[in-house]
Amino acid sequence: METFPLPSVTEKETVVQNMFTSAARAYDINNTVLSFGLHHLWKKLTISLLEIREGHTVIDLCGGTADLSLLAAAKSGTTGHVLTMDLNFAMLRIGLDKVRSKQAPRQGQSPVVVVQSNAEFLSLKDSSVDRLVVGFGLRNVSHLDLALSEIFRVLKPGGRFACLEFSTPVNGVWRQLYRFYSFALLPSIGKVISGDRTGIYEYLPASIARFPDQESFCSMIRDAGFRDVTYRNLSGGIVAIHMGVR
Ligand SMILES: C[S@@+](CC[C@H](N)C(=O)[O-])C[C@H]1O[C@@H](n2cnc3c(N)ncnc32)[C@H](O)[C@@H]1O
């Protein structure tokens, strides 16, 4: 069923970035429609599992339109710091507007700072971060092993990492239904809502099918140096939250 030709590693960054630039304006609404609103619950649970405390420095890597950043900022309090780091200017622009409109009237949240940055080469000091979260981002980087080793490098010893990502549904029937939805229906709906011409909603299911399953991804996280690596399936394994401790 995997029909969309995925870009090679050398062209992946340019192709993927062009897709997100094209999809940015409709990204949030498409997320809500295509996941039937579930992405909000998945994101809330990810942040609650990350055990963010008052005063923590938190990175939302591949943070895009800053949903996870805003949830994290409510946990790390006025003495904490949240950085939304993403390569894509158009996605960050929308994230920044959202941060400005949602943060100003509220008290007790960490300021969210938006930074254009590549997950494979983070401009952060070693051992400088308490918590790092990535939502639906690592599937899109060109070199997953490089991004994981950067995440490990910037976390403090004892610091926690959580990755929310599409994964492999555990039940065979559920897996077939999900594949039908994601390959046959989702691209058309996504295209109608966003008017996209770059193929991002064909790339989405193809890139999910190519991403390591739950256990293989655990092994990669362990290989990057993390301990206590676990995962939790959500919605029958359509997505999984992987966690590790530096
Ligand atoms: C599917 S969006 C996820 C946005 C947000 N985290 C969320 O959960 O809604 C994936 C994001 O990863 C970003 N991205 C892809 N490759 C990246 C890289 N090498 N470094 C930083 N960000 C990257 C894209 O620009 C895009 O904003």
The ligand as a MOL file (V3000), in Angstrom:
LIG
                    3D

  0  0  0     0  0            999 V3000
M  V30 BEGIN CTAB
M  V30 COUNTS 27 29 0 0 0
M  V30 BEGIN ATOM
M  V30 1 C 4.2950 17.0690 12.1830 0
M  V30 2 S 5.0640 18.5450 12.6940 0 CHG=1
M  V30 3 C 4.8830 18.4410 14.4590 0
M  V30 4 C 4.6610 19.7890 15.1050 0
M  V30 5 C 4.3490 19.7270 16.5860 0
M  V30 6 N 5.4210 19.1050 17.3240 0
M  V30 7 C 3.0570 19.0060 16.8550 0
M  V30 8 O 3.0890 17.9920 17.5670 0
M  V30 9 O 2.0090 19.4520 16.3820 0 CHG=-1
M  V30 10 C 6.7590 18.1390 12.4380 0
M  V30 11 C 7.6820 19.3240 12.6300 0
M  V30 12 O 9.0280 18.8270 12.6130 0
M  V30 13 C 9.8280 19.8420 12.0380 0
M  V30 14 N 11.1150 19.2890 11.6000 0
M  V30 15 C 11.3370 18.3810 10.6210 0
M  V30 16 N 12.6550 18.1220 10.5130 0
M  V30 17 C 13.2660 18.8960 11.4560 0
M  V30 18 C 14.6140 19.0680 11.8460 0
M  V30 19 N 15.6230 18.4120 11.2560 0
M  V30 20 N 14.8870 19.9310 12.8480 0
M  V30 21 C 13.8920 20.6220 13.4560 0
M  V30 22 N 12.5920 20.5060 13.1310 0
M  V30 23 C 12.2790 19.6480 12.1330 0
M  V30 24 C 8.9650 20.3520 10.8910 0
M  V30 25 O 9.4370 21.6050 10.4430 0
M  V30 26 C 7.5830 20.3860 11.5390 0
M  V30 27 O 7.2840 21.6280 12.0910 0
M  V30 END ATOM
M  V30 BEGIN BOND
M  V30 1 1 1 2
M  V30 2 1 2 3
M  V30 3 1 2 10
M  V30 4 1 3 4
M  V30 5 1 4 5
M  V30 6 1 5 6
M  V30 7 1 5 7
M  V30 8 2 7 8
M  V30 9 1 7 9
M  V30 10 1 10 11
M  V30 11 1 11 12
M  V30 12 1 11 26
M  V30 13 1 12 13
M  V30 14 1 13 14
M  V30 15 1 13 24
M  V30 16 1 14 15
M  V30 17 1 14 23
M  V30 18 2 15 16
M  V30 19 1 16 17
M  V30 20 1 17 18
M  V30 21 2 17 23
M  V30 22 1 18 19
M  V30 23 2 18 20
M  V30 24 1 20 21
M  V30 25 2 21 22
M  V30 26 1 22 23
M  V30 27 1 24 25
M  V30 28 1 24 26
M  V30 29 1 26 27
M  V30 END BOND
M  V30 END CTAB
M  END
